[in-house]
Amino acid sequence: MDRGQPRPDLIIFDCDGVLVDSELLSCRCLSEVLAEFGIALSQEQALELFLGRSTKAIEQHYRDLGQIVPDGFLLRLKSQVLSTFAASLEPIPGIAGVMSDLSVPFCVASSSDLDRVALSLDVTGLRAHFGERLYSAQMVRHGKPAPDLFLLAAEKMRVQPARTLVIEDSLSGVKAGKAAGMTVWGFVGGSHYRGRDGRAILSEAGADRVFARMSDFWEA
């Protein structure tokens, strides 16, 4: 399936950076909490290393460096992220209108924990669009960039991968969607792409299309 063919039978939305403008908030929280545990990581480095990745990937990164993330880190990070989101999280402009107009099934597949996804959608008023159609890296053995999460979502939604469209903002997410045999559109309208060449990043990762405004969702 590509943009010249019929519309998909399923659309899978990533959450962070696609539905909600959360990536800068998340990376700031990660940088601050790591600093509390004596690990230096700038917000810019957090974006470069962990955009679209799960907390398992963070732990594995430091384990590969021979640096064990201390006990209590994940709970502290989760607390910091949830409180920050509750106070400051905003939806991506135009996303509610896109979902209101969709005539095909859609769901969420996120690297974030389910409670974080649910909070993000609740805080931004988007939860009613999705109901229980929320899928998380917690549900699979391998998170993005492995295809497991997107394949699980398609299976649960009873749609073939080849008839599925993924909307992603991260390199790892684009790679995961392509590895799953799906069409992938890269979205670069989140605040984390200001000053960064998101089009080049996601195109190089294999995105079939890259766009920056939800108002252009179906535009060629």
N, C-alpha and C positions, 0 to 999 in steps of 0.2 A: 504493500500500500504506500502510495506517495500522494502529494498534494493534487496530482492530476487524476487520481482515481477516486472512487466513491468514499464518502466519509466513513470513519472507523466504526466498529461495533462496540468499542469500549475506549474510554479515555482514562488514563491513570495519571493523576496529579501527584507530583512530589508536594510536600507541605512547605518546608522552610525555604524561603526565597521564591516560591511560586504562588502559594496561597497567602502566605503571611510574610511580612518584611522583617524577618527574624535573624538573618545571618550575622549582621554586625552585632546585634545584641548578644547572640550566642557566643561569638568569638571573643567579645569583650569579657563575658562571664568566664569563659575558659581561661583567658589570659590572667584574669584577676585571681581565680581560684588556684590555678597552678602556682602563682606567685606566693599565695598563702602557704603552700607546701614546699616552697623553696625551688621551684622550677621556673626558669625564665622563658617566656614565650610571648612575643608581641601579638597584637590583634591582627596585624598583617600576616605574620607567620601562621597564625591559627587559620586564617582564610586559605592560605596557600596549601597547608597540609591537610586540613580536616573538613573543608567545605563538602557537605553532603555525606560525611562519614559518620559512623556510629561511635558511641563511647567505647565499644570494644576495640575499634580501630585506634583510638587515642591510647588506650592501655598497651596495645600491641606495638605501637610506634615506639613508645618509651622502653618497652621490654626489649625490643630489637636493638636499642641503643645501650642496653645493659643498665637501664635506669627504671627501677620499679616505682610505679605510682603508689604513694602511701595509702594505707587503709583510711577510709573516710573520705577520700577524694571524690568518688562518684556521688555519694550522698550529698556532700557539700556543693558540688557542681549542680546537681539536680535542684537543690533548694534555691541556689542563686538564680538559675535559669527560670524556674517557675515564678519566683517573686518578681524578677525583672520583666518577664512576659506579662504578668498580671497588671503591672503598672504602666508598661510602655508599648506593648505590641500593637501593630497596626496591620490591617489587611493590605495586600497588594492592590493598588488602585484599579478598579474596573473588574476585579475577579468575580465579585458577586453577580454582576450583570452577565458575565460569560456563562456562569453556571445556571443562572435563571433561564437563559436562552437555549441551553443544550437540549437536544432531542435524543441523544444517545446516552447509555449508562456511563457513569463515571465513579471513580473511587479515589482514595488516597493510599499511596505506598511510600512510607517515610523511613529514613534511617533513625529517626528519633523514637524514644519510648512512647507507648500508646498514651500514657497519661499526659505527656508533654504535647502530643498531637491533639488530644482532646481539649486540653486547656487552650492551646493556640486557636483552635476553631471556635471554642466557646467565647473567648475574650474578644475575638474579631467578628463575632456574629455569623460565622460561616457553618457552624455545626449542623444546622437544620438541612443544609444541602446534601449532607453525606450520610446521615443516620449512623448505622453501624458498619458502613463500608470503609473501615479504617484498617490498614495493614501496616505492620511495623517490622523492622529488622529483628525484633525480639522473636518473631515467629519463624525465622529461618536460621539455618546454620551459618550461612555466609551472607554478609551484608554487601551492599554496593561497594565496589564495581562488579561483583558477581551478579548474575541474572536472577538468583533465587527468589528475591522478594517480588520482582515484577511477574515472574512466572507463577508464583503463588497467587498473586492478586488476580491474574487472568484466569487461573484455574477456579478460584472461588467465584469469580464473576461469570464463569462458563463461556469464555470467549477465547478464540484461538489467538496466540501471540501475533501472528501475521496480520490480524485484523484489529490490532491494538495500537493506540497512539499514546505515547508517554510525553509528559511535559516536565522538563527538568531544568535546573539552573546550575548544576555542578558537573564537573568533568567525570567524576565517578558515577554519577547518575546517568549521564549520557552513555557512558560505556556499558553500564548495566542494562539499559534498555536495548542497545544494539546487540549485546550478547544474548538477550532474550529473543531476538528475532523480531523486534518491534520497530515501528517508526518512532523517531524521537525528534521532538521540537525543543530547542534550547530557548530558555527565557532569560533575558538579561536586564529586566526592568527593576530588579531589587536594588536597594541602596548600596549593597556590597559591590556592585559593578561600576559605581561612579569612579572614574579615574583608572579603570581596568578595561582591557580590550576583551570583553566577554564574548563578542562575536567570534574572534579568532580562537579563543580558548575552547569554546563549545563546538565550533565547526571542525577544529582539528581533532576533537574527541570523537567526531563522527555524526554530529547532529545533522538531520536531514533539512532542517530549517532553523534559523535563529531569529527571534523577534524581541522587541523591547517594550511593547505596550499591549495590554490585554484588549484594548479596543481594536487591535489589529489581529485578533486571534485567528479568524478564518481568512484573512487577507492573503493573497498570493505573494 
